[in-house]
Every structure is written in structure tokens, then in C-alpha cells.
Amino acid sequence: MRPANTTHGPTSSNQTVQQIAKQADTKPVEQPQSTEASLSQEKTEAVDTQPTSTEKSPPSSTEGSSRNRPIPKPQPGKTLDLTFDDIKFDIEPDAPFKREMLPQGIEDLSGQKISIGGYMLPSFQQRDIKQFVLVRDNMECCFGPGAALYDCILVEMEGRGIDFTVRPVVVEGVFTIKEYKDDSGKHLAIYHMQGTGVR
């Protein structure tokens, strides 16, 4: 079941940053996620209906951008500015991950120096953090049932650590694809960065 190219088990990278911060138990995921899922289902059943909720836009951007936006090409020797939209791929909520799901464009980014913006997932450590999880946004959709693997990156900092902040950050470093699983074999993360700077 475990892919042959999986070199990192669940015990690596500080227990995968304490099992992705105990599945985000440090700040419980709020109900808008289930509302978002229900709006997505309504959208499928009645395409022409325009929901009045402001939560309509996240599902449509998730569906559209992975297909419509081209994945940036690697640029050797240069830092590539990415967004989480650039590393999206097609996977059903809670479906098991298989490496072949990744498009070649994302595979080609492995080993590329990138910068990407997001938020630090809260953990028990507040200062001199060497390992953390970078998420797409401030906990509205990145964890809990139905959360997407492409919405988080496990970051390991080179040199000195950084302090936790609730503000958005931009992380620079080398992007790679590494599969991290829990004891049951479920994927906790598939993206990794060797961070060289945070601003």
C-alpha cells in the first residue's frame, strides 16, 4: 500500500510536526467547513442557482484553478513565486492519495527554490520554531474532514528558528514532494520545504 518512493515514515520530521498539530486540535475547525461542503453539493445539484452565502467562492476557485491556471515552469537558479493554487491537483475529499494523482507540472517543481505565502498552523511551541506546517489560510478550510492535502506544506527551517505569528508569512526554500503518513497509513502531508527564510 505504501508507495515504493516513500522515504519518510510517520516518525520523521518531529513526528510530522506532532501529527500536524494533533489534526489542528490547537484551534478546532469551525462549522463553515461543513457549510462550504453543503454549498458545493447544492452547486452540483442546481448549477444555475446563485447561493447568497459569501462562502460560495472557495469551492469554485478550488475546482477551477487547478485546471485553468497553468503550473509555473521550474526556473533553475531562480526563486519561483508560487501560490497554493499552483500546487492543487484533482483529488476527492478524504480519498486516499496516490502519487500518480500529481500532474507532471507539480512533479517538475520538486527541487525548485520557491517562495509561497500562507499561515503558520498553531502548535504548542511559540518561539524558535524549526519545523511548522504552512497552510493556505487561517484555518477556515485547511484541516478536519474533507481537508485537501495540497493546502499544507511541512516546513523545516535551516539555521535559526522563527517565532509563531498569526499574520500571513512568505516562506522561501526548496520545495520537494515527500509523503508523511500516520500509523494507520493515512497521509498527513505530501509537500515539504527546506526553508531558508520567512518574511
Disulfide bonds with the S-S distance in Angstrom:
none
